[in-house]
C-alpha cells in the first residue's frame, strides 16, 4: 500500500510536494478545504497558493527538509479557490528523492477565535480608554494588571514603571490614607467601598484630589481582584473654593466701598481704601498712586504696610515715584497701557521694581475715569502665587470704586475752592446792599 492510499481518508491535512514546489498529491480533506478538484490541483504548485506573508516561511522550511530530512512545525496561510484563507500548521519530512510529505492541521477555527478574542480585547480596551475616569485593575496581591489610557493622560503613568508592580509599594503614601484597608475590605467583604478627597501627587509635582470607588472583580463566586474607579475632583474642589473665596471677598469689598461713600476729599478716600484693604482683605502691603492729568507724574503716592517701618515705606514711595517719572517698572507700565497685571512670580519679570526685597507676587490694576487712567492700585504678597484671578477681579472692582469716589471728591474740592474764592466778593456785595 502506497502513501497516497494511506492518507486518502486521513483526518488531517496531507500533501506531497516536489522539489520544484509542484503538488504530487493532495488528500481528500485538503482538497475539500481548499475547494479544488484533484485534476486542478495536480497542475498547480504550492507557491502560487501562498499568501505573501507565508511565502518566505514555506520556502525556508522546504529547503530545511531537503537538507536535514525534516523540519519543525511551521504556520502558513494558503489561499482557497474562493479567495478565503486556510490557516495551517504543517510539519515536513523527506520521503523520496525530490519529494516532501507535509502533514498538518487546520488552524482556521483557532485563528478565528483568536481574532474574535483580540477584537473583544481591543473593543474592551477602547471602551476603557474612552471613559474619562481612571480605571485600575489589581490582582488579589495588589499588583497592577491593567489600567486605562486616562491614567496615563491625566497622571502620567508609565507602563514600564507601573504595570505588574504592587500598587501599595509603588505608592506608599496610599497606605497612610487608608487605601490598603479599603482594598482588603473589598476582597474580604466582596462589596463596593469608597473614599472621598484622596490626595495624590503627579510625577511633575502637582497635587490632585480624587474620589475613589473599589469593586470586587468576580469570577463566579470567587473574587479575583479589585477594580478601582478614580474620579478627579481637583477642578470641582478648586471651583468650590474659588466660589467661597469670591463670596467672602465680595462682601468685604462692599464694606470697603461703603466706607468711602462719606469721604469728600482725595486724601480721605485714599486713607479709607488703604485701611480697608489692610483690615478687611488682610493684605499686608500695597500702594495707591495718583497721577497728574497734565504732567503725567505722580501727585500722590501712598504705600500702606503692616510689616514695614515708616523709614522703609518712605524709601519705597520715593523709589516708586522716581521710577514712574522715568517710565520704569510694572506700575508705570500698567498706567501707560491701562491694562491690569496678575504677577504670580515676580522673578519672571525683568522690569519689576520690587520696592521690597521680599515681594514675590503682585496684582496691579489701573484706576480709570471714563477709560482714562488717573492712577494705579498695586497689591503685594510675600509668597509666590499669592494672588489669583479672583484677587485680580476684586482689585479691579476696588479700583473702580476708588475712581468713582475720587471723581466725587474732586467735584467737591473744586466746588469748595470756587466757594472759597468767591466769598470775598459776596462779602463786599452784602456790605454794599446793606
RODO-2510 file (C-alpha; in nm, 4 decimals, decimal comma):
residues 434
     n   res          X          Y          Z
     1     x     0,0000     0,0000     0,0000
     2     x     0,1474     0,3365    -0,1064
     3     x     0,1375     0,6678     0,0836
     4     x    -0,1400     0,8072    -0,1315
     5     x    -0,3716     0,5237    -0,0286
     6     x    -0,2771     0,5656     0,3403
     7     x    -0,3510     0,9379     0,3521
     8     x    -0,6532     0,9449     0,1160
     9     x    -0,9041     0,9368     0,4058
    10     x    -0,6644     1,0863     0,6626
    11     x    -0,8462     1,3199     0,9064
    12     x    -0,5780     1,5893     0,8810
    13     x    -0,4072     1,7825     0,6028
    14     x    -0,1704     1,5727     0,3903
    15     x     0,0225     1,6846     0,0803
    16     x     0,3223     1,5597    -0,1180
    17     x     0,5241     1,8405    -0,2801
    18     x     0,8062     1,8011    -0,5304
    19     x     1,1337     1,9916    -0,5070
    20     x     1,0072     2,2214    -0,7842
    21     x     0,7096     2,3007    -0,5499
    22     x     0,4526     2,1256    -0,7726
    23     x     0,1872     1,9166    -0,5986
    24     x     0,2461     1,5389    -0,6364
    25     x    -0,0547     1,4527    -0,4196
    26     x    -0,3221     1,6229    -0,2033
    27     x    -0,5575     1,4171     0,0113
    28     x    -0,9371     1,4406     0,0077
    29     x    -0,9703     1,6545     0,3244
    30     x    -0,7201     1,9133     0,1956
    31     x    -0,8943     1,9273    -0,1464
    32     x    -1,2259     1,9929     0,0287
    33     x    -1,0727     2,2620     0,2495
    34     x    -0,9128     2,4385    -0,0489
    35     x    -1,2116     2,3906    -0,2794
    36     x    -1,0116     2,2451    -0,5676
    37     x    -1,0599     1,9239    -0,7689
    38     x    -0,7757     1,6728    -0,7894
    39     x    -0,7322     1,7423    -1,1627
    40     x    -0,6994     2,1173    -1,0899
    41     x    -0,4511     2,0935    -0,8031
    42     x    -0,2248     1,8488    -0,9918
    43     x    -0,1396     2,1280    -1,2370
    44     x    -0,0551     2,3786    -0,9622
    45     x     0,2346     2,4386    -0,7238
    46     x     0,2210     2,5332    -0,3574
    47     x     0,3959     2,8670    -0,4149
    48     x     0,1093     3,0161    -0,6155
    49     x    -0,1362     2,9348    -0,3349
    50     x     0,0652     3,1007    -0,0559
    51     x    -0,0109     3,4443     0,0857
    52     x     0,2805     3,6956     0,0614
    53     x     0,3429     3,6700     0,4363
    54     x     0,3764     3,2898     0,4181
    55     x     0,5952     3,2614     0,1090
    56     x     0,9359     3,3051     0,2731
    57     x     0,8474     3,0795     0,5684
    58     x     0,7335     2,7927     0,3438
    59     x     1,0349     2,8065     0,1092
    60     x     1,2717     2,8186     0,4084
    61     x     1,1171     2,5097     0,5714
    62     x     1,1021     2,3073     0,2462
    63     x     1,4717     2,3831     0,1965
    64     x     1,5378     2,2580     0,5507
    65     x     1,3588     1,9294     0,4713
    66     x     1,5778     1,8772     0,1641
    67     x     1,8863     1,9470     0,3741
    68     x     1,8051     1,7671     0,7033
    69     x     1,5261     1,5312     0,6010
    70     x     1,2647     1,7007     0,8224
    71     x     1,1545     2,0380     0,9640
    72     x     0,9801     2,1618     1,2791
    73     x     0,6095     2,2635     1,2652
    74     x     0,5529     2,5992     1,0920
    75     x     0,2418     2,8095     1,0263
    76     x     0,1421     2,9291     0,6795
    77     x    -0,1720     3,0676     0,5157
    78     x    -0,2909     2,9055     0,1908
    79     x    -0,5365     3,0730    -0,0491
    80     x    -0,8577     2,8828    -0,1147
    81     x    -1,0261     2,8759    -0,4541
    82     x    -1,2978     3,1149    -0,3294
    83     x    -1,0366     3,3704    -0,2176
    84     x    -1,0563     3,2962     0,1531
    85     x    -0,7578     3,1817     0,3576
    86     x    -0,6834     2,8405     0,5049
    87     x    -0,4596     2,8841     0,8095
    88     x    -0,2469     2,5744     0,8676
    89     x     0,0275     2,4315     1,0852
    90     x     0,2466     2,1912     0,8869
    91     x     0,5412     1,9600     0,9501
    92     x     0,7652     1,8298     0,6694
    93     x     0,9512     1,5033     0,6163
    94     x     1,1532     1,3852     0,3191
    95     x     1,0053     1,0611     0,1772
    96     x     1,1687     1,0006    -0,1637
    97     x     1,4299     1,1840    -0,3607
    98     x     1,2762     1,5118    -0,4661
    99     x     0,9552     1,4706    -0,2598
   100     x     0,8379     1,6157     0,0741
   101     x     0,5405     1,4950     0,2741
   102     x     0,3603     1,7810     0,4524
   103     x     0,1260     1,6841     0,7332
   104     x    -0,0676     1,9276     0,9459
   105     x    -0,3910     2,0658     1,0803
   106     x    -0,6435     2,3361     1,0013
   107     x    -0,5931     2,6406     1,2269
   108     x    -0,8699     2,8487     1,0711
   109     x    -1,1190     2,7968     1,3550
   110     x    -0,8469     2,8680     1,6142
   111     x    -0,7332     3,1767     1,4235
   112     x    -1,0935     3,2900     1,4012
   113     x    -1,1354     3,2507     1,7768
   114     x    -0,8042     3,4302     1,8358
   115     x    -0,9122     3,7196     1,6138
   116     x    -1,2503     3,7356     1,7847
   117     x    -1,0752     3,7346     2,1227
   118     x    -0,8302     4,0014     2,0032
   119     x    -1,1199     4,2078     1,8715
   120     x    -1,3037     4,1791     2,2030
   121     x    -0,9897     4,2698     2,3973
   122     x    -0,9325     4,5744     2,1760
   123     x    -1,3001     4,6619     2,1955
   124     x    -1,2952     4,6413     2,5735
   125     x    -0,9736     4,8420     2,5850
   126     x    -1,1274     5,1090     2,3613
   127     x    -1,4272     5,1259     2,5945
   128     x    -1,1983     5,1624     2,8977
   129     x    -0,9836     5,4236     2,7232
   130     x    -1,2938     5,6232     2,6247
   131     x    -1,4035     5,6632     2,9874
   132     x    -1,2988     5,9997     3,1315
   133     x    -1,2250     5,8499     3,4721
   134     x    -0,9285     5,6492     3,5932
   135     x    -0,9718     5,2711     3,5979
   136     x    -0,7174     5,0388     3,7627
   137     x    -0,7384     4,6611     3,7988
   138     x    -0,5447     4,4989     4,0841
   139     x    -0,4996     4,1273     4,1447
   140     x    -0,5544     3,9858     4,4981
   141     x    -0,1883     4,0590     4,5794
   142     x    -0,2329     4,4272     4,4968
   143     x    -0,0374     4,4146     4,1691
   144     x    -0,1494     4,6435     3,8850
   145     x    -0,2592     4,4166     3,5997
   146     x    -0,4469     4,6713     3,3883
   147     x    -0,5340     5,0403     3,3684
   148     x    -0,6910     5,2681     3,1105
   149     x    -0,5425     5,5474     2,8980
   150     x    -0,6902     5,8121     3,1300
   151     x    -0,4328     5,7183     3,3952
   152     x    -0,1522     5,7817     3,1502
   153     x    -0,3021     6,1033     3,0133
   154     x    -0,4028     6,2627     3,3427
   155     x    -0,1466     6,1219     3,5863
   156     x     0,1497     6,0444     3,3554
   157     x     0,1583     5,6723     3,4339
   158     x     0,4459     5,4926     3,2609
   159     x     0,3545     5,1342     3,1638
   160     x     0,7120     5,0142     3,2179
   161     x     0,7214     5,1508     3,5717
   162     x     0,3651     5,0692     3,6784
   163     x     0,2222     4,7537     3,5210
   164     x     0,2888     4,4383     3,7235
   165     x     0,4050     4,6391     4,0260
   166     x     0,2421     4,6297     4,3681
   167     x     0,0326     4,9467     4,3942
   168     x     0,0926     4,9928     4,7675
   169     x     0,4696     4,9515     4,7360
   170     x     0,4773     5,1776     4,4305
   171     x     0,2755     5,4486     4,6077
   172     x     0,3496     5,4040     4,9805
   173     x     0,1540     5,7154     5,0814
   174     x    -0,1686     5,5330     4,9835
   175     x    -0,1254     5,3203     5,2969
   176     x    -0,1240     5,6351     5,5113
   177     x    -0,4570     5,7373     5,3582
   178     x    -0,6166     5,4042     5,4458
   179     x    -0,6385     5,2694     5,0903
   180     x    -0,4749     4,9381     5,1868
   181     x    -0,7611     4,8798     5,4333
   182     x    -1,0131     4,9623     5,1584
   183     x    -0,8502     4,7066     4,9253
   184     x    -0,8506     4,4308     5,1887
   185     x    -1,2088     4,5112     5,2868
   186     x    -1,3273     4,4761     4,9249
   187     x    -1,1614     4,1328     4,8977
   188     x    -1,2940     4,0123     5,2332
   189     x    -1,6443     4,1565     5,2271
   190     x    -1,6880     4,1234     4,8479
   191     x    -1,8664     4,4553     4,8167
   192     x    -1,8027     4,8090     4,6951
   193     x    -1,6041     5,0502     4,9141
   194     x    -1,5396     5,4226     4,8593
   195     x    -1,3183     5,7050     4,9822
   196     x    -1,3533     6,0790     4,9156
   197     x    -1,0938     6,3552     4,8800
   198     x    -0,7899     6,1296     4,8476
   199     x    -0,4865     6,3446     4,7657
   200     x    -0,2057     6,2304     4,5370
   201     x     0,0958     6,3871     4,3658
   202     x     0,1730     6,3578     3,9948
   203     x     0,5297     6,2866     3,8719
   204     x     0,5608     6,6580     3,7822
   205     x     0,4950     6,7533     4,1474
   206     x     0,1399     6,8896     4,1089
   207     x    -0,1170     6,7634     4,3571
   208     x    -0,4662     6,6423     4,2743
   209     x    -0,7751     6,5320     4,4648
   210     x    -0,9847     6,2293     4,3747
   211     x    -1,2855     6,0328     4,4883
   212     x    -1,2247     5,6575     4,4777
   213     x    -1,4609     5,3616     4,4429
   214     x    -1,3476     4,9988     4,4569
   215     x    -1,5430     4,6992     4,3280
   216     x    -1,4681     4,3262     4,3660
   217     x    -1,3606     4,1636     4,0378
   218     x    -1,5697     3,8473     4,0351
   219     x    -1,5331     3,5186     3,8523
   220     x    -1,8326     3,3187     3,9596
   221     x    -1,8373     3,3228     4,3387
   222     x    -1,4629     3,3865     4,3621
   223     x    -1,3095     3,7348     4,3832
   224     x    -1,0059     3,7569     4,1527
   225     x    -0,9088     4,1136     4,2274
   226     x    -1,0320     4,4706     4,2644
   227     x    -1,1431     4,7293     4,0094
   228     x    -1,0714     5,0868     4,1205
   229     x    -1,2534     5,3829     3,9637
   230     x    -1,0929     5,7234     4,0220
   231     x    -1,2875     6,0470     3,9780
   232     x    -1,0611     6,3532     3,9604
   233     x    -1,2363     6,6234     4,1644
   234     x    -0,9442     6,8677     4,1701
   235     x    -1,1246     7,1129     3,9420
   236     x    -1,4521     7,0785     4,1347
   237     x    -1,2720     7,1467     4,4615
   238     x    -1,0905     7,4417     4,3059
   239     x    -1,4154     7,5907     4,1720
   240     x    -1,5858     7,5357     4,5077
   241     x    -1,3027     7,7115     4,6931
   242     x    -1,2968     7,9932     4,4376
   243     x    -1,6714     8,0440     4,4759
   244     x    -1,6361     8,0527     4,8543
   245     x    -1,3480     8,2992     4,8293
   246     x    -1,5380     8,5176     4,5813
   247     x    -1,8432     8,5286     4,8106
   248     x    -1,6323     8,6375     5,1086
   249     x    -1,4335     8,8948     4,9084
   250     x    -1,7493     9,0407     4,7526
   251     x    -1,8834     9,1171     5,0997
   252     x    -1,5523     9,2648     5,2153
   253     x    -1,5125     9,4837     4,9062
   254     x    -1,8725     9,6027     4,9537
   255     x    -1,7856     9,7143     5,3087
   256     x    -1,4721     9,8952     5,1852
   257     x    -1,6735    10,0681     4,9128
   258     x    -1,9415    10,1774     5,1608
   259     x    -1,6735    10,3166     5,3931
   260     x    -1,5544    10,5675     5,1335
   261     x    -1,9002    10,6975     5,0376
   262     x    -1,8944    10,9728     5,3067
   263     x    -1,5433    11,0849     5,2051
   264     x    -1,5319    11,4302     5,0460
   265     x    -1,1576    11,4664     4,9852
   266     x    -0,8987    11,2701     4,7906
   267     x    -0,6799    11,2163     5,0972
   268     x    -0,9756    11,0829     5,2997
   269     x    -1,0666    10,8425     5,0189
   270     x    -0,7141    10,7065     4,9813
   271     x    -0,6728    10,6610     5,3561
   272     x    -1,0036    10,4744     5,3893
   273     x    -0,9227    10,2478     5,0941
   274     x    -0,5747    10,1671     5,2319
   275     x    -0,7163    10,0852     5,5765
   276     x    -0,9947     9,8750     5,4253
   277     x    -0,7575     9,6694     5,2117
   278     x    -0,5368     9,6006     5,5136
   279     x    -0,8109     9,5263     5,7668
   280     x    -1,0909     9,3748     5,5574
   281     x    -0,8893     9,1825     5,2968
   282     x    -0,5931     9,1096     5,5244
   283     x    -0,3445     9,2212     5,2586
   284     x    -0,0157     9,3130     5,4257
   285     x     0,1126     9,5595     5,1725
   286     x     0,0043     9,7698     4,8766
   287     x     0,0273    10,1076     4,7064
   288     x    -0,2067    10,3658     4,5558
   289     x    -0,0570    10,6101     4,3079
   290     x    -0,2483    10,9063     4,1605
   291     x    -0,1114    11,0793     3,8526
   292     x    -0,1416    11,4386     3,7300
   293     x    -0,3603    11,4681     3,4205
   294     x    -0,1320    11,7376     3,2782
   295     x     0,2253    11,6396     3,3646
   296     x     0,1628    11,2624     3,3879
   297     x     0,3750    11,2390     3,7034
   298     x     0,2648    11,1106     4,0456
   299     x     0,0893    11,3731     4,2574
   300     x     0,0114    11,1313     4,5404
   301     x     0,1693    10,8003     4,6338
   302     x     0,0622    10,6143     4,9438
   303     x     0,2179    10,2836     5,0361
   304     x     0,0404    10,1011     5,3165
   305     x     0,2125     9,8172     5,5012
   306     x     0,1626     9,6329     5,8287
   307     x     0,5060     9,4692     5,8118
   308     x     0,7452     9,7556     5,7246
   309     x     0,8796    10,0534     5,9172
   310     x     0,7957    10,4143     5,8275
   311     x     1,1501    10,4619     5,7007
   312     x     1,1201    10,1639     5,4660
   313     x     0,7812    10,2854     5,3419
   314     x     0,9094    10,6404     5,2682
   315     x     1,2091    10,4961     5,0861
   316     x     0,9806    10,2733     4,8785
   317     x     0,7486    10,5663     4,7947
   318     x     1,0431    10,7697     4,6657
   319     x     1,1681    10,4728     4,4603
   320     x     0,8213    10,4244     4,3093
   321     x     0,7810    10,7940     4,2204
   322     x     1,1282    10,8165     4,0623
   323     x     1,0667    10,5030     3,8553
   324     x     0,7251    10,6301     3,7468
   325     x     0,8682    10,9619     3,6288
   326     x     1,1239    10,7724     3,4147
   327     x     0,8543    10,5338     3,2890
   328     x     1,0137    10,2308     3,4570
   329     x     0,8579     9,9406     3,6437
   330     x     0,5330     9,7485     3,6208
   331     x     0,3264    10,0236     3,7864
   332     x     0,4235    10,2727     3,5135
   333     x     0,3546    10,0053     3,2504
   334     x     0,0035     9,9377     3,3837
   335     x    -0,0688    10,3124     3,3931
   336     x     0,0551    10,3617     3,0395
   337     x    -0,1203    10,0588     2,8847
   338     x    -0,4303    10,0809     3,1106
   339     x    -0,4156     9,7003     3,1319
   340     x    -0,4118     9,5099     3,4603
   341     x    -0,1408     9,2573     3,5535
   342     x    -0,1502     8,9438     3,7678
   343     x     0,2096     8,8714     3,8705
   344     x     0,2293     8,5199     4,0172
   345     x     0,6103     8,5110     4,0278
   346     x     0,7790     8,8496     4,0217
   347     x     1,1214     8,6981     3,9480
   348     x     0,9954     8,6239     3,5955
   349     x     0,9630     8,9979     3,5192
   350     x     1,2839     9,1835     3,4379
   351     x     1,1233     9,5303     3,4664
   352     x     0,9780     9,4670     3,8145
   353     x     1,0898     9,7268     4,0712
   354     x     1,0455     9,5106     4,3818
   355     x     1,0055     9,8018     4,6205
   356     x     1,0553     9,5493     4,8987
   357     x     1,3060     9,2646     4,8715
   358     x     1,0639     9,0011     4,9989
   359     x     0,7936     9,0722     4,7386
   360     x     0,7092     8,7511     4,5460
   361     x     0,3796     8,8276     4,3679
   362     x     0,1591     9,1275     4,2859
   363     x    -0,1733     9,2431     4,1474
   364     x    -0,1519     9,5768     3,9635
   365     x    -0,4616     9,7455     3,8162
   366     x    -0,5238    10,0884     3,6620
   367     x    -0,7598    10,3385     3,8271
   368     x    -0,9654    10,4787     3,5383
   369     x    -1,2269    10,7503     3,4887
   370     x    -1,4025    10,7211     3,1523
   371     x    -1,1281    10,4951     3,0129
   372     x    -0,8544    10,7442     3,1067
   373     x    -0,6040    10,6245     3,3669
   374     x    -0,5677    10,8547     3,6664
   375     x    -0,3615    10,6225     3,8826
   376     x    -0,2682    10,2674     3,9805
   377     x    -0,3611    10,0297     4,2638
   378     x    -0,0971     9,7651     4,3474
   379     x    -0,1279     9,4809     4,5990
   380     x     0,1786     9,2973     4,7246
   381     x     0,2352     8,9431     4,8581
   382     x     0,5412     8,7743     5,0088
   383     x     0,4509     8,4342     4,8589
   384     x     0,4805     8,3079     4,5022
   385     x     0,1303     8,2577     4,3546
   386     x    -0,0030     8,4739     4,6378
   387     x    -0,2804     8,6103     4,4146
   388     x    -0,5175     8,4519     4,1677
   389     x    -0,7778     8,5607     3,9111
   390     x    -1,0354     8,6232     4,1844
   391     x    -0,7996     8,8675     4,3584
   392     x    -0,7469     9,0397     4,0248
   393     x    -1,1228     9,0681     3,9669
   394     x    -1,1873     9,2304     4,3040
   395     x    -0,8812     9,4568     4,2708
   396     x    -1,0405     9,5896     3,9514
   397     x    -1,3659     9,6384     4,1408
   398     x    -1,1806     9,8300     4,4119
   399     x    -1,0043    10,0443     4,1513
   400     x    -1,3434    10,1307     4,0013
   401     x    -1,4766    10,2282     4,3460
   402     x    -1,1660    10,4446     4,4039
   403     x    -1,2184    10,6170     4,0689
   404     x    -1,5858    10,6890     4,1438
   405     x    -1,5051    10,8235     4,4895
   406     x    -1,2149    11,0345     4,3624
   407     x    -1,4343    11,1835     4,0925
   408     x    -1,6898    11,2828     4,3578
   409     x    -1,4169    11,4175     4,5882
   410     x    -1,2652    11,6221     4,3056
   411     x    -1,6026    11,7795     4,2277
   412     x    -1,6477    11,8590     4,5978
   413     x    -1,2980    12,0089     4,6308
   414     x    -1,3440    12,2188     4,3148
   415     x    -1,6819    12,3440     4,4372
   416     x    -1,5347    12,4210     4,7799
   417     x    -1,2416    12,6063     4,6195
   418     x    -1,4703    12,8116     4,3982
   419     x    -1,6885    12,8934     4,7003
   420     x    -1,3799    12,9948     4,8950
   421     x    -1,2596    13,2216     4,6147
   422     x    -1,5978    13,3905     4,5700
   423     x    -1,6530    13,4544     4,9414
   424     x    -1,4752    13,7998     4,9463
   425     x    -1,6880    13,9199     4,6567
   426     x    -2,0059    13,8071     4,8292
   427     x    -1,8925    13,9854     5,1463
   428     x    -1,8444    14,3203     4,9696
   429     x    -2,1704    14,2725     4,7813
   430     x    -2,3618    14,2242     5,1066
   431     x    -2,1939    14,5346     5,2593
   432     x    -2,2958    14,7393     4,9555
   433     x    -2,6534    14,6140     4,9758
   434     x    -2,6799    14,6912     5,3428
***
